């Protein structure tokens, strides 16, 4: 998106998928951080749709929980662990900036 990789003094607000760091992307240094988070239940389902269809707006014509219960249980468990780690990293990174 236009301006997405600008990380100098011209930028007051920047969006991030922290702690995801893609190769070649600039590092943003900030004095303040505001963390806004979607409902994890919504995020997990949305991500399952995206990884199944590689599309942000479509929904599959099947039901994860009814048609693929073993996969859905694995996906929920895996995503919950990943999100827990994500929040641990962002909170630890935020704390380290305070000292």
Residue frames as a rotation matrix with the C-alpha (Angstrom) as fourth column:
UNK 1
0.577 0.817 0.000 0.00
0.817 -0.577 0.000 0.00
0.000 0.000 -1.000 0.00
UNK 2
0.274 -0.462 0.843 1.15
0.328 -0.780 -0.534 3.53
0.904 0.423 -0.062 -0.67
UNK 3
0.134 -0.328 0.935 3.37
-0.677 -0.719 -0.155 4.80
0.723 -0.612 -0.319 2.13
UNK 4
0.922 0.360 -0.141 3.33
-0.159 0.686 0.710 1.51
0.352 -0.633 0.690 4.01
UNK 5
0.486 -0.810 -0.329 7.12
0.827 0.548 -0.128 1.21
0.284 -0.209 0.936 4.18
UNK 6
0.039 -0.451 0.892 7.81
-0.045 -0.892 -0.449 4.80
0.998 -0.023 -0.055 5.24
UNK 7
0.536 0.103 -0.838 9.22
0.746 0.407 0.527 4.67
0.395 -0.907 0.142 8.77
UNK 8
-0.603 -0.788 0.125 10.84
0.648 -0.576 -0.498 8.07
0.464 -0.220 0.858 9.25
UNK 9
-0.827 0.187 -0.530 9.63
0.338 -0.588 -0.735 11.26
-0.449 -0.787 0.424 10.99
UNK 10
-0.794 0.586 -0.164 6.92
-0.518 -0.510 0.687 11.87
0.319 0.630 0.708 8.36
UNK 11
-0.249 0.693 -0.676 4.87
0.117 0.715 0.689 9.04
0.961 0.093 -0.259 9.86
UNK 12
-0.421 0.207 0.883 2.73
-0.863 -0.390 -0.320 9.53
0.278 -0.897 0.343 12.97
UNK 13
0.291 0.584 0.758 0.81
-0.678 0.685 -0.267 6.27
-0.675 -0.436 0.595 12.74
UNK 14
-0.444 -0.453 -0.773 1.99
-0.849 0.488 0.202 2.97
0.286 0.746 -0.602 11.29
UNK 15
0.713 0.676 0.184 0.28
-0.700 0.702 0.132 -0.41
-0.040 -0.223 0.974 11.04
UNK 16
-0.443 -0.889 -0.113 2.18
-0.880 0.455 -0.134 -3.58
0.170 0.040 -0.985 11.77
UNK 17
0.683 0.518 -0.516 1.77
-0.368 0.853 0.370 -7.33
0.631 -0.063 0.773 12.01
UNK 18
-0.291 -0.852 0.435 4.37
-0.819 -0.013 -0.573 -7.40
0.494 -0.523 -0.694 14.78
UNK 19
0.293 -0.956 -0.028 6.22
-0.337 -0.131 0.933 -9.65
-0.895 -0.264 -0.360 15.56
UNK 20
0.628 -0.056 0.776 6.15
0.662 0.564 -0.495 -10.67
-0.410 0.824 0.391 11.88
UNK 21
0.261 -0.629 -0.732 9.26
-0.447 -0.751 0.486 -9.26
-0.855 0.200 -0.478 10.17
UNK 22
0.901 0.082 0.427 9.56
0.325 0.525 -0.787 -9.91
-0.289 0.847 0.446 6.46
UNK 23
-0.041 -0.988 0.152 12.98
0.825 0.052 0.562 -9.91
-0.563 0.149 0.813 4.83
UNK 24
-0.591 -0.345 0.729 13.90
0.750 -0.567 0.340 -6.51
0.296 0.748 0.594 3.44
UNK 25
0.487 0.818 0.304 11.22
0.572 -0.563 0.597 -4.58
0.659 -0.116 -0.743 5.31
UNK 26
-0.329 -0.630 0.703 12.42
-0.139 -0.704 -0.696 -1.51
0.934 -0.327 0.144 7.24
UNK 27
-0.364 0.135 -0.922 12.42
0.875 0.388 -0.289 -1.53
0.319 -0.912 -0.260 11.03
UNK 28
0.289 0.566 0.772 10.08
0.126 -0.822 0.555 0.94
0.949 -0.063 -0.309 12.70
UNK 29
-0.697 -0.438 -0.568 11.35
0.654 -0.063 -0.754 2.65
0.295 -0.897 0.330 15.83
UNK 30
0.122 0.862 0.493 8.61
0.275 -0.506 0.817 4.24
0.954 0.036 -0.299 17.91
UNK 31
-0.789 -0.311 0.529 8.28
-0.351 -0.479 -0.805 6.29
0.504 -0.821 0.269 21.07
UNK 32
-0.395 0.746 0.536 4.76
-0.706 0.126 -0.697 5.03
-0.587 -0.654 0.477 21.76
UNK 33
-0.934 0.157 -0.321 2.84
-0.101 0.747 0.658 1.93
0.343 0.647 -0.681 20.79
UNK 34
-0.222 0.933 0.283 -0.90
-0.870 -0.058 -0.490 1.43
-0.441 -0.355 0.824 20.72
UNK 35
-0.993 -0.113 0.021 -2.01
-0.097 0.922 0.374 -2.15
-0.061 0.369 -0.927 20.28
UNK 36
-0.067 0.993 -0.095 -5.43
-0.942 -0.094 -0.321 -2.77
-0.328 0.068 0.942 18.75
UNK 37
-0.941 -0.293 0.167 -6.51
-0.259 0.945 0.200 -6.38
-0.216 0.145 -0.966 18.53
UNK 38
-0.203 0.878 -0.434 -9.40
-0.752 0.144 0.643 -8.11
0.627 0.457 0.631 16.80
UNK 39
0.462 0.464 0.756 -11.40
-0.819 0.551 0.163 -10.73
-0.341 -0.694 0.634 18.66
UNK 40
-0.578 -0.803 0.144 -9.20
-0.692 0.576 0.435 -13.89
-0.432 0.152 -0.889 18.53
UNK 41
-0.167 0.588 0.791 -12.22
0.248 0.802 -0.544 -16.07
-0.954 0.105 -0.280 17.69
UNK 42
0.834 0.462 -0.301 -12.90
-0.105 -0.402 -0.909 -13.92
-0.541 0.790 -0.287 14.61
UNK 43
0.188 -0.863 -0.468 -9.21
-0.941 -0.294 0.165 -13.87
-0.280 0.410 -0.868 13.68
UNK 44
-0.556 -0.422 0.716 -8.85
-0.310 0.905 0.292 -17.67
-0.771 -0.060 -0.634 13.81
UNK 45
0.256 0.729 0.635 -11.86
0.470 0.480 -0.740 -18.27
-0.845 0.488 -0.220 11.56
UNK 46
0.848 0.044 -0.528 -10.84
-0.346 -0.709 -0.614 -15.47
-0.402 0.704 -0.586 9.19
UNK 47
-0.119 -0.979 -0.168 -7.30
-0.903 0.036 0.428 -16.85
-0.412 0.203 -0.888 8.93
UNK 48
-0.379 0.067 0.923 -8.65
0.109 0.994 -0.027 -20.37
-0.919 0.090 -0.384 8.27
UNK 49
0.713 0.679 0.175 -10.72
0.313 -0.084 -0.946 -18.98
-0.627 0.730 -0.272 5.38
UNK 50
0.643 -0.524 -0.558 -7.73
-0.713 -0.676 -0.187 -17.05
-0.279 0.518 -0.808 4.03
UNK 51
-0.402 -0.880 0.254 -5.35
-0.711 0.475 0.518 -20.01
-0.577 0.028 -0.817 4.19
UNK 52
-0.148 0.428 0.891 -7.93
0.343 0.868 -0.360 -22.23
-0.928 0.253 -0.275 2.49
UNK 53
0.646 0.573 0.505 -8.82
0.676 -0.121 -0.727 -19.84
-0.356 0.811 -0.465 -0.35
UNK 54
-0.498 -0.867 -0.034 -5.95
0.808 -0.478 0.345 -17.30
-0.315 0.144 0.938 -0.44
UNK 55
-0.366 0.506 0.781 -8.63
0.365 -0.695 0.620 -14.63
0.856 0.512 0.070 -0.50
UNK 56
-0.994 -0.085 -0.069 -9.64
0.099 -0.418 -0.903 -12.13
0.048 -0.904 0.424 2.18
UNK 57
-0.601 0.799 -0.019 -13.28
-0.788 -0.597 -0.155 -11.75
-0.135 -0.078 0.988 1.16
UNK 58
-0.012 0.618 -0.786 -14.52
-0.609 0.619 0.496 -15.24
0.793 0.485 0.368 0.24
UNK 59
-0.082 0.058 0.995 -15.73
-0.880 0.464 -0.100 -17.94
-0.468 -0.884 0.013 2.59
UNK 60
-0.941 -0.311 -0.132 -15.40
-0.336 0.826 0.453 -21.66
-0.031 0.471 -0.882 1.79
UNK 61
-0.096 0.948 -0.303 -18.46
-0.823 0.096 0.560 -23.64
0.560 0.303 0.771 0.69
UNK 62
0.097 0.085 -0.992 -17.81
0.361 0.925 0.115 -26.16
0.927 -0.369 0.060 3.46
UNK 63
0.810 0.197 0.552 -17.83
-0.437 -0.425 0.793 -26.07
0.391 -0.883 -0.259 7.25
UNK 64
-0.231 -0.973 -0.018 -14.47
-0.643 0.166 -0.748 -26.49
0.730 -0.161 -0.664 8.96
UNK 65
-0.548 -0.035 0.836 -15.93
-0.816 0.243 -0.525 -27.80
-0.185 -0.969 -0.162 12.20
UNK 66
0.407 0.792 0.454 -18.48
-0.609 0.606 -0.512 -30.18
-0.681 -0.068 0.729 10.61
UNK 67
0.933 0.001 -0.361 -16.73
-0.318 0.474 -0.821 -31.36
0.170 0.881 0.442 7.44
UNK 68
0.196 -0.942 -0.270 -13.15
0.132 0.299 -0.945 -31.44
0.972 0.150 0.183 8.79
UNK 69
0.927 0.307 0.216 -13.37
-0.143 -0.244 0.959 -31.74
0.347 -0.920 -0.182 12.60
UNK 70
0.598 -0.770 -0.222 -9.88
0.761 0.460 0.457 -33.20
-0.250 -0.442 0.861 13.10
UNK 71
-0.240 -0.661 0.711 -8.30
0.807 -0.543 -0.233 -30.42
0.540 0.518 0.664 11.03
UNK 72
0.348 0.458 0.818 -10.40
-0.004 -0.872 0.490 -27.78
0.938 -0.174 -0.301 12.80
UNK 73
0.979 -0.041 -0.200 -9.34
0.204 0.140 0.969 -29.03
-0.012 -0.989 0.145 16.26
UNK 74
0.152 -0.987 0.049 -5.68
0.973 0.159 0.170 -29.00
-0.175 0.022 0.984 15.16
UNK 75
-0.175 -0.202 0.964 -6.04
0.602 -0.796 -0.058 -25.54
0.779 0.570 0.261 13.60
UNK 76
0.738 0.506 0.447 -7.72
-0.059 -0.611 0.790 -24.04
0.673 -0.609 -0.420 16.70
UNK 77
0.841 -0.459 -0.288 -5.06
0.458 0.318 0.830 -25.53
-0.289 -0.830 0.477 18.99
UNK 78
-0.056 -0.921 0.386 -2.18
0.998 -0.055 0.014 -24.38
0.008 0.387 0.922 16.78
UNK 79
-0.026 0.111 0.994 -3.55
0.393 -0.913 0.112 -20.86
0.919 0.393 -0.020 16.28
UNK 80
0.923 0.378 0.078 -4.25
0.058 -0.335 0.940 -20.45
0.381 -0.863 -0.331 20.00
UNK 81
0.507 -0.823 -0.257 -0.63
0.741 0.263 0.618 -21.37
-0.441 -0.504 0.743 20.82
UNK 82
-0.265 -0.621 0.737 0.66
0.908 -0.417 -0.025 -19.01
0.323 0.663 0.675 18.12
UNK 83
0.332 0.470 0.818 -1.50
0.185 -0.883 0.432 -16.13
0.925 0.007 -0.380 19.33
UNK 84
0.954 -0.039 -0.296 -0.42
0.296 -0.013 0.955 -16.70
-0.041 -0.999 -0.001 22.93
UNK 85
0.075 -0.997 0.011 3.22
0.924 0.074 0.376 -16.48
-0.376 -0.018 0.926 21.81
UNK 86
-0.122 -0.033 0.992 2.46
0.694 -0.717 0.062 -13.39
0.710 0.696 0.110 19.70
UNK 87
0.742 0.490 0.457 1.02
0.035 -0.709 0.704 -11.56
0.669 -0.507 -0.543 22.69
UNK 88
0.742 -0.563 -0.363 3.91
0.552 0.205 0.808 -12.66
-0.381 -0.801 0.463 24.91
UNK 89
-0.197 -0.865 0.462 6.41
0.980 -0.173 0.094 -11.25
-0.002 0.471 0.882 22.39
UNK 90
0.001 0.219 0.976 4.63
0.433 -0.879 0.197 -7.93
0.901 0.423 -0.096 21.90
UNK 91
0.935 0.343 0.090 4.18
0.059 -0.400 0.915 -7.39
0.350 -0.850 -0.394 25.64
UNK 92
0.509 -0.825 -0.244 7.82
0.711 0.244 0.660 -8.27
-0.485 -0.509 0.711 26.37
UNK 93
-0.268 -0.578 0.771 9.02
0.897 -0.442 -0.020 -5.98
0.352 0.686 0.637 23.56
UNK 94
0.407 0.513 0.756 6.85
0.199 -0.858 0.474 -3.18
0.892 -0.043 -0.450 24.96
UNK 95
0.967 -0.047 -0.250 8.14
0.248 -0.045 0.968 -3.69
-0.057 -0.998 -0.031 28.49
UNK 96
0.176 -0.984 0.017 11.76
0.941 0.173 0.290 -3.69
-0.288 -0.035 0.957 27.37
UNK 97
-0.132 -0.177 0.975 11.26
0.652 -0.757 -0.049 -0.25
0.747 0.629 0.216 25.81
UNK 98
0.784 0.535 0.315 10.10
0.099 -0.609 0.787 1.17
0.613 -0.586 -0.530 29.17
UNK 99
0.800 -0.502 -0.328 13.34
0.457 0.157 0.875 0.43
-0.388 -0.851 0.355 31.01
